[in-house]
Amino acid sequence: MAKVLVVNYTNEKMEGMHAGIKYVLDPGAMKEMSDKAANHLLETQGLSRRGLRQQSATDDPEIVRQEAVATNREFKLKMIEKINAQNERRRLSGLSYIEPNKKIKAYADELGIDLKKSYAIEDKSKSDVRELQFENANLRNELLEMKSMMKDFMEAAKPKIDMRTKEGKILKAKLEAEKHQAEEETQETEE
């Protein structure tokens, strides 16, 4: 069984399991393990995406270290971008904020990147009530304007007849008769 060297040049602890054996590689650690175990940790468990590397005797350790650090940084960036994008989608959909875990918060602090801040979910019913109240106030103002305009219109449309003259007395009697007739018709329909 071939042995390979797995190195952790990142600044975070990496852990994985293979065939019931737990492998722990602290920052800067190097561990010799079977080729199968190394492939399982690096590929199946995805620790290569976080910066864990396999190093052979012919590899330049500085180049492997630089690649590992760059890969680890990219991994951290993706994790931060993923939670930020997820929370932005949730905010736009009216869903609750997801609090990033301690590890992602640490990544953001380390890289100097801001995480999306918590947002308050606005209660839809409160929002709807406020919208209806606003609409109702606007309609009430429009109605008052229209009432005022109608009053002005009716005042302008009234005939300018002096009620003390013969014509005025006839018009007054006619208007009173119409009013009386309208009241009688209203009473008949109510019965």
PyMOL commands that place a pseudoatom at each C-alpha (Angstrom):
pseudoatom trace, name=CA, resn=MET, resi=1, chain=A, elem=C, hetatm=0, pos=[0.000, 0.000, 0.000]
pseudoatom trace, name=CA, resn=ALA, resi=2, chain=A, elem=C, hetatm=0, pos=[1.499, 3.304, -1.181]
pseudoatom trace, name=CA, resn=LYS, resi=3, chain=A, elem=C, hetatm=0, pos=[1.940, 6.113, 1.312]
pseudoatom trace, name=CA, resn=VAL, resi=4, chain=A, elem=C, hetatm=0, pos=[1.531, 9.793, 0.428]
pseudoatom trace, name=CA, resn=LEU, resi=5, chain=A, elem=C, hetatm=0, pos=[2.108, 13.018, 2.294]
pseudoatom trace, name=CA, resn=VAL, resi=6, chain=A, elem=C, hetatm=0, pos=[-0.931, 15.241, 2.926]
pseudoatom trace, name=CA, resn=VAL, resi=7, chain=A, elem=C, hetatm=0, pos=[-0.198, 18.815, 4.008]
pseudoatom trace, name=CA, resn=ASN, resi=8, chain=A, elem=C, hetatm=0, pos=[-2.298, 21.554, 5.528]
pseudoatom trace, name=CA, resn=TYR, resi=9, chain=A, elem=C, hetatm=0, pos=[-0.738, 24.923, 4.726]
pseudoatom trace, name=CA, resn=THR, resi=10, chain=A, elem=C, hetatm=0, pos=[-3.969, 26.802, 5.556]
pseudoatom trace, name=CA, resn=ASN, resi=11, chain=A, elem=C, hetatm=0, pos=[-4.732, 28.558, 8.823]
pseudoatom trace, name=CA, resn=GLU, resi=12, chain=A, elem=C, hetatm=0, pos=[-7.622, 26.269, 9.762]
pseudoatom trace, name=CA, resn=LYS, resi=13, chain=A, elem=C, hetatm=0, pos=[-7.890, 22.808, 11.266]
pseudoatom trace, name=CA, resn=MET, resi=14, chain=A, elem=C, hetatm=0, pos=[-9.036, 20.089, 8.812]
pseudoatom trace, name=CA, resn=GLU, resi=15, chain=A, elem=C, hetatm=0, pos=[-10.689, 16.840, 9.870]
pseudoatom trace, name=CA, resn=GLY, resi=16, chain=A, elem=C, hetatm=0, pos=[-11.894, 13.811, 7.966]
pseudoatom trace, name=CA, resn=MET, resi=17, chain=A, elem=C, hetatm=0, pos=[-12.673, 10.102, 8.307]
pseudoatom trace, name=CA, resn=HIS, resi=18, chain=A, elem=C, hetatm=0, pos=[-11.656, 7.118, 6.202]
pseudoatom trace, name=CA, resn=ALA, resi=19, chain=A, elem=C, hetatm=0, pos=[-12.264, 3.452, 7.039]
pseudoatom trace, name=CA, resn=GLY, resi=20, chain=A, elem=C, hetatm=0, pos=[-13.167, 4.321, 10.622]
pseudoatom trace, name=CA, resn=ILE, resi=21, chain=A, elem=C, hetatm=0, pos=[-9.977, 6.289, 11.201]
pseudoatom trace, name=CA, resn=LYS, resi=22, chain=A, elem=C, hetatm=0, pos=[-10.185, 9.964, 12.057]
pseudoatom trace, name=CA, resn=TYR, resi=23, chain=A, elem=C, hetatm=0, pos=[-7.554, 12.205, 10.478]
pseudoatom trace, name=CA, resn=VAL, resi=24, chain=A, elem=C, hetatm=0, pos=[-6.892, 15.622, 12.020]
pseudoatom trace, name=CA, resn=LEU, resi=25, chain=A, elem=C, hetatm=0, pos=[-4.521, 18.062, 10.365]
pseudoatom trace, name=CA, resn=ASP, resi=26, chain=A, elem=C, hetatm=0, pos=[-3.880, 21.249, 12.304]
pseudoatom trace, name=CA, resn=PRO, resi=27, chain=A, elem=C, hetatm=0, pos=[-2.645, 24.366, 10.455]
pseudoatom trace, name=CA, resn=GLY, resi=28, chain=A, elem=C, hetatm=0, pos=[0.846, 23.708, 9.097]
pseudoatom trace, name=CA, resn=ALA, resi=29, chain=A, elem=C, hetatm=0, pos=[0.598, 19.937, 9.767]
pseudoatom trace, name=CA, resn=MET, resi=30, chain=A, elem=C, hetatm=0, pos=[1.896, 17.167, 7.485]
pseudoatom trace, name=CA, resn=LYS, resi=31, chain=A, elem=C, hetatm=0, pos=[0.622, 13.617, 7.739]
pseudoatom trace, name=CA, resn=GLU, resi=32, chain=A, elem=C, hetatm=0, pos=[1.640, 10.469, 5.904]
pseudoatom trace, name=CA, resn=MET, resi=33, chain=A, elem=C, hetatm=0, pos=[-1.302, 8.208, 5.013]
pseudoatom trace, name=CA, resn=SER, resi=34, chain=A, elem=C, hetatm=0, pos=[-2.389, 5.615, 2.495]
pseudoatom trace, name=CA, resn=ASP, resi=35, chain=A, elem=C, hetatm=0, pos=[-3.169, 6.741, -1.039]
pseudoatom trace, name=CA, resn=LYS, resi=36, chain=A, elem=C, hetatm=0, pos=[-6.806, 5.603, -0.595]
pseudoatom trace, name=CA, resn=ALA, resi=37, chain=A, elem=C, hetatm=0, pos=[-7.215, 7.604, 2.625]
pseudoatom trace, name=CA, resn=ALA, resi=38, chain=A, elem=C, hetatm=0, pos=[-5.646, 10.693, 1.028]
pseudoatom trace, name=CA, resn=ASN, resi=39, chain=A, elem=C, hetatm=0, pos=[-7.914, 10.487, -2.044]
pseudoatom trace, name=CA, resn=HIS, resi=40, chain=A, elem=C, hetatm=0, pos=[-10.955, 9.992, 0.168]
pseudoatom trace, name=CA, resn=LEU, resi=41, chain=A, elem=C, hetatm=0, pos=[-10.169, 13.046, 2.311]
pseudoatom trace, name=CA, resn=LEU, resi=42, chain=A, elem=C, hetatm=0, pos=[-9.142, 15.270, -0.582]
pseudoatom trace, name=CA, resn=GLU, resi=43, chain=A, elem=C, hetatm=0, pos=[-11.798, 14.358, -3.154]
pseudoatom trace, name=CA, resn=THR, resi=44, chain=A, elem=C, hetatm=0, pos=[-14.718, 12.522, -1.562]
pseudoatom trace, name=CA, resn=GLN, resi=45, chain=A, elem=C, hetatm=0, pos=[-14.853, 14.710, 1.542]
pseudoatom trace, name=CA, resn=GLY, resi=46, chain=A, elem=C, hetatm=0, pos=[-13.851, 17.769, -0.473]
pseudoatom trace, name=CA, resn=LEU, resi=47, chain=A, elem=C, hetatm=0, pos=[-11.000, 18.956, 1.717]
pseudoatom trace, name=CA, resn=SER, resi=48, chain=A, elem=C, hetatm=0, pos=[-8.942, 19.794, -1.388]
pseudoatom trace, name=CA, resn=ARG, resi=49, chain=A, elem=C, hetatm=0, pos=[-11.516, 22.564, -2.102]
pseudoatom trace, name=CA, resn=ARG, resi=50, chain=A, elem=C, hetatm=0, pos=[-10.637, 23.997, 1.309]
pseudoatom trace, name=CA, resn=GLY, resi=51, chain=A, elem=C, hetatm=0, pos=[-6.864, 23.939, 0.649]
pseudoatom trace, name=CA, resn=LEU, resi=52, chain=A, elem=C, hetatm=0, pos=[-5.680, 20.526, 1.892]
pseudoatom trace, name=CA, resn=ARG, resi=53, chain=A, elem=C, hetatm=0, pos=[-2.978, 19.222, -0.495]
pseudoatom trace, name=CA, resn=GLN, resi=54, chain=A, elem=C, hetatm=0, pos=[-1.095, 16.088, -1.354]
pseudoatom trace, name=CA, resn=GLN, resi=55, chain=A, elem=C, hetatm=0, pos=[2.636, 16.764, -1.702]
pseudoatom trace, name=CA, resn=SER, resi=56, chain=A, elem=C, hetatm=0, pos=[5.221, 14.528, -3.279]
pseudoatom trace, name=CA, resn=ALA, resi=57, chain=A, elem=C, hetatm=0, pos=[8.987, 14.646, -2.777]
pseudoatom trace, name=CA, resn=THR, resi=58, chain=A, elem=C, hetatm=0, pos=[9.400, 16.350, -6.174]
pseudoatom trace, name=CA, resn=ASP, resi=59, chain=A, elem=C, hetatm=0, pos=[6.892, 19.141, -5.476]
pseudoatom trace, name=CA, resn=ASP, resi=60, chain=A, elem=C, hetatm=0, pos=[8.169, 22.578, -4.479]
pseudoatom trace, name=CA, resn=PRO, resi=61, chain=A, elem=C, hetatm=0, pos=[6.688, 23.113, -0.984]
pseudoatom trace, name=CA, resn=GLU, resi=62, chain=A, elem=C, hetatm=0, pos=[6.397, 26.896, -1.508]
pseudoatom trace, name=CA, resn=ILE, resi=63, chain=A, elem=C, hetatm=0, pos=[4.291, 26.468, -4.677]
pseudoatom trace, name=CA, resn=VAL, resi=64, chain=A, elem=C, hetatm=0, pos=[2.078, 23.878, -2.948]
pseudoatom trace, name=CA, resn=ARG, resi=65, chain=A, elem=C, hetatm=0, pos=[1.703, 26.266, 0.025]
pseudoatom trace, name=CA, resn=GLN, resi=66, chain=A, elem=C, hetatm=0, pos=[0.733, 29.210, -2.224]
pseudoatom trace, name=CA, resn=GLU, resi=67, chain=A, elem=C, hetatm=0, pos=[-1.852, 27.079, -4.075]
pseudoatom trace, name=CA, resn=ALA, resi=68, chain=A, elem=C, hetatm=0, pos=[-3.284, 25.804, -0.786]
pseudoatom trace, name=CA, resn=VAL, resi=69, chain=A, elem=C, hetatm=0, pos=[-3.585, 29.304, 0.699]
pseudoatom trace, name=CA, resn=ALA, resi=70, chain=A, elem=C, hetatm=0, pos=[-5.179, 30.670, -2.508]
pseudoatom trace, name=CA, resn=THR, resi=71, chain=A, elem=C, hetatm=0, pos=[-7.641, 27.748, -2.657]
pseudoatom trace, name=CA, resn=ASN, resi=72, chain=A, elem=C, hetatm=0, pos=[-8.519, 28.205, 1.016]
pseudoatom trace, name=CA, resn=ARG, resi=73, chain=A, elem=C, hetatm=0, pos=[-9.135, 31.925, 0.471]
pseudoatom trace, name=CA, resn=GLU, resi=74, chain=A, elem=C, hetatm=0, pos=[-11.406, 31.186, -2.524]
pseudoatom trace, name=CA, resn=PHE, resi=75, chain=A, elem=C, hetatm=0, pos=[-13.333, 28.655, -0.442]
pseudoatom trace, name=CA, resn=LYS, resi=76, chain=A, elem=C, hetatm=0, pos=[-13.907, 31.222, 2.298]
pseudoatom trace, name=CA, resn=LEU, resi=77, chain=A, elem=C, hetatm=0, pos=[-14.992, 33.857, -0.229]
pseudoatom trace, name=CA, resn=LYS, resi=78, chain=A, elem=C, hetatm=0, pos=[-17.505, 31.442, -1.769]
pseudoatom trace, name=CA, resn=MET, resi=79, chain=A, elem=C, hetatm=0, pos=[-18.968, 30.599, 1.630]
pseudoatom trace, name=CA, resn=ILE, resi=80, chain=A, elem=C, hetatm=0, pos=[-19.442, 34.310, 2.441]
pseudoatom trace, name=CA, resn=GLU, resi=81, chain=A, elem=C, hetatm=0, pos=[-20.896, 35.077, -1.002]
pseudoatom trace, name=CA, resn=LYS, resi=82, chain=A, elem=C, hetatm=0, pos=[-23.249, 32.104, -0.719]
pseudoatom trace, name=CA, resn=ILE, resi=83, chain=A, elem=C, hetatm=0, pos=[-24.744, 33.176, 2.645]
pseudoatom trace, name=CA, resn=ASN, resi=84, chain=A, elem=C, hetatm=0, pos=[-24.987, 36.818, 1.515]
pseudoatom trace, name=CA, resn=ALA, resi=85, chain=A, elem=C, hetatm=0, pos=[-26.757, 35.850, -1.728]
pseudoatom trace, name=CA, resn=GLN, resi=86, chain=A, elem=C, hetatm=0, pos=[-29.047, 33.455, 0.118]
pseudoatom trace, name=CA, resn=ASN, resi=87, chain=A, elem=C, hetatm=0, pos=[-30.054, 36.121, 2.641]
pseudoatom trace, name=CA, resn=GLU, resi=88, chain=A, elem=C, hetatm=0, pos=[-30.630, 38.682, -0.122]
pseudoatom trace, name=CA, resn=ARG, resi=89, chain=A, elem=C, hetatm=0, pos=[-32.940, 36.235, -1.971]
pseudoatom trace, name=CA, resn=ARG, resi=90, chain=A, elem=C, hetatm=0, pos=[-34.758, 35.540, 1.297]
pseudoatom trace, name=CA, resn=ARG, resi=91, chain=A, elem=C, hetatm=0, pos=[-35.131, 39.271, 2.029]
pseudoatom trace, name=CA, resn=LEU, resi=92, chain=A, elem=C, hetatm=0, pos=[-36.614, 39.888, -1.431]
pseudoatom trace, name=CA, resn=SER, resi=93, chain=A, elem=C, hetatm=0, pos=[-38.977, 36.942, -0.944]
pseudoatom trace, name=CA, resn=GLY, resi=94, chain=A, elem=C, hetatm=0, pos=[-40.104, 38.173, 2.469]
pseudoatom trace, name=CA, resn=LEU, resi=95, chain=A, elem=C, hetatm=0, pos=[-38.468, 35.270, 4.307]
pseudoatom trace, name=CA, resn=SER, resi=96, chain=A, elem=C, hetatm=0, pos=[-36.526, 35.409, 7.547]
pseudoatom trace, name=CA, resn=TYR, resi=97, chain=A, elem=C, hetatm=0, pos=[-32.798, 36.113, 7.826]
pseudoatom trace, name=CA, resn=ILE, resi=98, chain=A, elem=C, hetatm=0, pos=[-30.419, 33.169, 8.260]
pseudoatom trace, name=CA, resn=GLU, resi=99, chain=A, elem=C, hetatm=0, pos=[-27.753, 33.875, 10.861]
pseudoatom trace, name=CA, resn=PRO, resi=100, chain=A, elem=C, hetatm=0, pos=[-24.292, 32.875, 9.528]
pseudoatom trace, name=CA, resn=ASN, resi=101, chain=A, elem=C, hetatm=0, pos=[-22.491, 30.317, 11.694]
pseudoatom trace, name=CA, resn=LYS, resi=102, chain=A, elem=C, hetatm=0, pos=[-19.373, 31.179, 13.725]
pseudoatom trace, name=CA, resn=LYS, resi=103, chain=A, elem=C, hetatm=0, pos=[-17.036, 29.787, 11.085]
pseudoatom trace, name=CA, resn=ILE, resi=104, chain=A, elem=C, hetatm=0, pos=[-18.467, 31.972, 8.303]
pseudoatom trace, name=CA, resn=LYS, resi=105, chain=A, elem=C, hetatm=0, pos=[-18.396, 35.014, 10.598]
pseudoatom trace, name=CA, resn=ALA, resi=106, chain=A, elem=C, hetatm=0, pos=[-14.726, 34.261, 11.303]
pseudoatom trace, name=CA, resn=TYR, resi=107, chain=A, elem=C, hetatm=0, pos=[-14.036, 33.964, 7.539]
pseudoatom trace, name=CA, resn=ALA, resi=108, chain=A, elem=C, hetatm=0, pos=[-15.682, 37.354, 6.953]
pseudoatom trace, name=CA, resn=ASP, resi=109, chain=A, elem=C, hetatm=0, pos=[-13.656, 38.962, 9.747]
pseudoatom trace, name=CA, resn=GLU, resi=110, chain=A, elem=C, hetatm=0, pos=[-10.438, 37.391, 8.473]
pseudoatom trace, name=CA, resn=LEU, resi=111, chain=A, elem=C, hetatm=0, pos=[-11.019, 38.579, 4.889]
pseudoatom trace, name=CA, resn=GLY, resi=112, chain=A, elem=C, hetatm=0, pos=[-12.519, 41.941, 5.865]
pseudoatom trace, name=CA, resn=ILE, resi=113, chain=A, elem=C, hetatm=0, pos=[-15.797, 41.275, 4.056]
pseudoatom trace, name=CA, resn=ASP, resi=114, chain=A, elem=C, hetatm=0, pos=[-19.146, 42.468, 5.365]
pseudoatom trace, name=CA, resn=LEU, resi=115, chain=A, elem=C, hetatm=0, pos=[-21.892, 39.940, 5.875]
pseudoatom trace, name=CA, resn=LYS, resi=116, chain=A, elem=C, hetatm=0, pos=[-25.450, 41.001, 5.077]
pseudoatom trace, name=CA, resn=LYS, resi=117, chain=A, elem=C, hetatm=0, pos=[-26.982, 42.351, 8.235]
pseudoatom trace, name=CA, resn=SER, resi=118, chain=A, elem=C, hetatm=0, pos=[-30.141, 41.016, 9.788]
pseudoatom trace, name=CA, resn=TYR, resi=119, chain=A, elem=C, hetatm=0, pos=[-33.343, 42.540, 8.485]
pseudoatom trace, name=CA, resn=ALA, resi=120, chain=A, elem=C, hetatm=0, pos=[-36.803, 42.729, 9.977]
pseudoatom trace, name=CA, resn=ILE, resi=121, chain=A, elem=C, hetatm=0, pos=[-39.593, 40.869, 8.269]
pseudoatom trace, name=CA, resn=GLU, resi=122, chain=A, elem=C, hetatm=0, pos=[-42.480, 43.251, 7.762]
pseudoatom trace, name=CA, resn=ASP, resi=123, chain=A, elem=C, hetatm=0, pos=[-45.790, 41.717, 8.650]
pseudoatom trace, name=CA, resn=LYS, resi=124, chain=A, elem=C, hetatm=0, pos=[-47.779, 41.537, 5.403]
pseudoatom trace, name=CA, resn=SER, resi=125, chain=A, elem=C, hetatm=0, pos=[-51.076, 42.299, 7.131]
pseudoatom trace, name=CA, resn=LYS, resi=126, chain=A, elem=C, hetatm=0, pos=[-49.645, 45.458, 8.742]
pseudoatom trace, name=CA, resn=SER, resi=127, chain=A, elem=C, hetatm=0, pos=[-48.253, 46.528, 5.400]
pseudoatom trace, name=CA, resn=ASP, resi=128, chain=A, elem=C, hetatm=0, pos=[-51.615, 45.907, 3.720]
pseudoatom trace, name=CA, resn=VAL, resi=129, chain=A, elem=C, hetatm=0, pos=[-53.492, 47.852, 6.420]
pseudoatom trace, name=CA, resn=ARG, resi=130, chain=A, elem=C, hetatm=0, pos=[-51.114, 50.814, 6.077]
pseudoatom trace, name=CA, resn=GLU, resi=131, chain=A, elem=C, hetatm=0, pos=[-51.532, 50.759, 2.306]
pseudoatom trace, name=CA, resn=LEU, resi=132, chain=A, elem=C, hetatm=0, pos=[-55.337, 50.681, 2.610]
pseudoatom trace, name=CA, resn=GLN, resi=133, chain=A, elem=C, hetatm=0, pos=[-55.312, 53.508, 5.162]
pseudoatom trace, name=CA, resn=PHE, resi=134, chain=A, elem=C, hetatm=0, pos=[-53.216, 55.632, 2.824]
pseudoatom trace, name=CA, resn=GLU, resi=135, chain=A, elem=C, hetatm=0, pos=[-55.511, 54.849, -0.113]
pseudoatom trace, name=CA, resn=ASN, resi=136, chain=A, elem=C, hetatm=0, pos=[-58.588, 55.605, 2.023]
pseudoatom trace, name=CA, resn=ALA, resi=137, chain=A, elem=C, hetatm=0, pos=[-57.171, 58.995, 3.067]
pseudoatom trace, name=CA, resn=ASN, resi=138, chain=A, elem=C, hetatm=0, pos=[-56.469, 59.860, -0.568]
pseudoatom trace, name=CA, resn=LEU, resi=139, chain=A, elem=C, hetatm=0, pos=[-60.000, 58.888, -1.601]
pseudoatom trace, name=CA, resn=ARG, resi=140, chain=A, elem=C, hetatm=0, pos=[-61.488, 60.919, 1.278]
pseudoatom trace, name=CA, resn=ASN, resi=141, chain=A, elem=C, hetatm=0, pos=[-59.539, 64.000, 0.146]
pseudoatom trace, name=CA, resn=GLU, resi=142, chain=A, elem=C, hetatm=0, pos=[-60.690, 63.509, -3.453]
pseudoatom trace, name=CA, resn=LEU, resi=143, chain=A, elem=C, hetatm=0, pos=[-64.305, 63.175, -2.301]
pseudoatom trace, name=CA, resn=LEU, resi=144, chain=A, elem=C, hetatm=0, pos=[-64.086, 66.395, -0.276]
pseudoatom trace, name=CA, resn=GLU, resi=145, chain=A, elem=C, hetatm=0, pos=[-62.648, 68.207, -3.298]
pseudoatom trace, name=CA, resn=MET, resi=146, chain=A, elem=C, hetatm=0, pos=[-65.417, 66.867, -5.525]
pseudoatom trace, name=CA, resn=LYS, resi=147, chain=A, elem=C, hetatm=0, pos=[-68.080, 67.852, -2.956]
pseudoatom trace, name=CA, resn=SER, resi=148, chain=A, elem=C, hetatm=0, pos=[-66.710, 71.376, -2.843]
pseudoatom trace, name=CA, resn=MET, resi=149, chain=A, elem=C, hetatm=0, pos=[-66.612, 71.571, -6.636]
pseudoatom trace, name=CA, resn=MET, resi=150, chain=A, elem=C, hetatm=0, pos=[-70.207, 70.278, -6.871]
pseudoatom trace, name=CA, resn=LYS, resi=151, chain=A, elem=C, hetatm=0, pos=[-71.380, 72.863, -4.329]
pseudoatom trace, name=CA, resn=ASP, resi=152, chain=A, elem=C, hetatm=0, pos=[-69.715, 75.625, -6.356]
pseudoatom trace, name=CA, resn=PHE, resi=153, chain=A, elem=C, hetatm=0, pos=[-71.258, 74.235, -9.551]
pseudoatom trace, name=CA, resn=MET, resi=154, chain=A, elem=C, hetatm=0, pos=[-74.754, 74.048, -8.028]
pseudoatom trace, name=CA, resn=GLU, resi=155, chain=A, elem=C, hetatm=0, pos=[-74.432, 77.566, -6.655]
pseudoatom trace, name=CA, resn=ALA, resi=156, chain=A, elem=C, hetatm=0, pos=[-73.422, 78.830, -10.088]
pseudoatom trace, name=CA, resn=ALA, resi=157, chain=A, elem=C, hetatm=0, pos=[-76.305, 76.950, -11.761]
pseudoatom trace, name=CA, resn=LYS, resi=158, chain=A, elem=C, hetatm=0, pos=[-79.025, 78.378, -9.503]
pseudoatom trace, name=CA, resn=PRO, resi=159, chain=A, elem=C, hetatm=0, pos=[-81.279, 80.831, -11.266]
pseudoatom trace, name=CA, resn=LYS, resi=160, chain=A, elem=C, hetatm=0, pos=[-80.775, 84.386, -10.169]
pseudoatom trace, name=CA, resn=ILE, resi=161, chain=A, elem=C, hetatm=0, pos=[-84.426, 85.180, -9.465]
pseudoatom trace, name=CA, resn=ASP, resi=162, chain=A, elem=C, hetatm=0, pos=[-85.581, 87.519, -6.770]
pseudoatom trace, name=CA, resn=MET, resi=163, chain=A, elem=C, hetatm=0, pos=[-87.993, 85.481, -4.644]
pseudoatom trace, name=CA, resn=ARG, resi=164, chain=A, elem=C, hetatm=0, pos=[-89.944, 88.620, -3.690]
pseudoatom trace, name=CA, resn=THR, resi=165, chain=A, elem=C, hetatm=0, pos=[-91.159, 89.120, -7.250]
pseudoatom trace, name=CA, resn=LYS, resi=166, chain=A, elem=C, hetatm=0, pos=[-94.133, 87.366, -8.875]
pseudoatom trace, name=CA, resn=GLU, resi=167, chain=A, elem=C, hetatm=0, pos=[-91.764, 85.045, -10.827]
pseudoatom trace, name=CA, resn=GLY, resi=168, chain=A, elem=C, hetatm=0, pos=[-89.873, 84.232, -7.646]
pseudoatom trace, name=CA, resn=LYS, resi=169, chain=A, elem=C, hetatm=0, pos=[-93.020, 83.346, -5.725]
pseudoatom trace, name=CA, resn=ILE, resi=170, chain=A, elem=C, hetatm=0, pos=[-94.154, 81.037, -8.558]
pseudoatom trace, name=CA, resn=LEU, resi=171, chain=A, elem=C, hetatm=0, pos=[-90.734, 79.342, -8.668]
pseudoatom trace, name=CA, resn=LYS, resi=172, chain=A, elem=C, hetatm=0, pos=[-90.734, 78.968, -4.883]
pseudoatom trace, name=CA, resn=ALA, resi=173, chain=A, elem=C, hetatm=0, pos=[-94.193, 77.358, -4.934]
pseudoatom trace, name=CA, resn=LYS, resi=174, chain=A, elem=C, hetatm=0, pos=[-93.131, 75.048, -7.765]
pseudoatom trace, name=CA, resn=LEU, resi=175, chain=A, elem=C, hetatm=0, pos=[-89.977, 73.949, -5.884]
pseudoatom trace, name=CA, resn=GLU, resi=176, chain=A, elem=C, hetatm=0, pos=[-91.955, 73.331, -2.689]
pseudoatom trace, name=CA, resn=ALA, resi=177, chain=A, elem=C, hetatm=0, pos=[-94.507, 71.235, -4.614]
pseudoatom trace, name=CA, resn=GLU, resi=178, chain=A, elem=C, hetatm=0, pos=[-91.734, 69.140, -6.163]
pseudoatom trace, name=CA, resn=LYS, resi=179, chain=A, elem=C, hetatm=0, pos=[-90.150, 68.680, -2.748]
pseudoatom trace, name=CA, resn=HIS, resi=180, chain=A, elem=C, hetatm=0, pos=[-93.480, 67.655, -1.218]
pseudoatom trace, name=CA, resn=GLN, resi=181, chain=A, elem=C, hetatm=0, pos=[-94.125, 65.186, -4.073]
pseudoatom trace, name=CA, resn=ALA, resi=182, chain=A, elem=C, hetatm=0, pos=[-90.646, 63.656, -3.648]
pseudoatom trace, name=CA, resn=GLU, resi=183, chain=A, elem=C, hetatm=0, pos=[-91.267, 63.191, 0.084]
pseudoatom trace, name=CA, resn=GLU, resi=184, chain=A, elem=C, hetatm=0, pos=[-94.608, 61.450, -0.591]
pseudoatom trace, name=CA, resn=GLU, resi=185, chain=A, elem=C, hetatm=0, pos=[-93.009, 59.106, -3.129]
pseudoatom trace, name=CA, resn=THR, resi=186, chain=A, elem=C, hetatm=0, pos=[-90.274, 58.277, -0.623]
pseudoatom trace, name=CA, resn=GLN, resi=187, chain=A, elem=C, hetatm=0, pos=[-92.861, 57.459, 2.044]
pseudoatom trace, name=CA, resn=GLU, resi=188, chain=A, elem=C, hetatm=0, pos=[-94.819, 55.238, -0.390]
pseudoatom trace, name=CA, resn=THR, resi=189, chain=A, elem=C, hetatm=0, pos=[-91.720, 53.222, -1.313]
pseudoatom trace, name=CA, resn=GLU, resi=190, chain=A, elem=C, hetatm=0, pos=[-90.832, 52.757, 2.350]
pseudoatom trace, name=CA, resn=GLU, resi=191, chain=A, elem=C, hetatm=0, pos=[-94.284, 51.301, 3.133]
for i in range(1, 191): cmd.bond("trace and resi %d" % i, "trace and resi %d" % (i + 1))
show_as sticks, trace
zoom trace
